[in-house]
Amino acid sequence: MRKLILALAVLILLATAVALYPSYVEKPVKDGAGPLAVYISAEYAAPEYHSPLDFWQTHHMDMVNRGDLEQADCLYCHVPEYSCNNCHDYVGAQRIEK
């Protein structure tokens, strides 16, 4: 009887863990779909230093921290709500405020 109760308790714990496990969240993608899609207006041509985009996405703060760029420089072309904060929220970085 004790083994049956213990087995049921383990099954209930496993079912609870599976039910409460966080779902997978797609990472933000430029011109993607969904709530985390990153939209950058085609009004401006992308500067040379944005290529390749994968490198830029992971190292743009290095340039800001070195003083090569200031956050205000980025905000000439980028609207934080559509092109910055989706990624920043995804990775847990500080949100950009205008």
MOLIN-V116155 format. One line per field, one symbol per residue. psi: psi as a letter, one per 30 degrees, with the letter a starting at -180 (. if undefined). A space follows every 10 residues. Layout:
psi->???
//
This chain:
psi->eeeeeeeeee eeeeeeeeef kklkkklkkk galafgkkkk kgekkkleff kkeeeeefge feeeefgell eeeefeekje fffefeeeee fglkkkk.
//
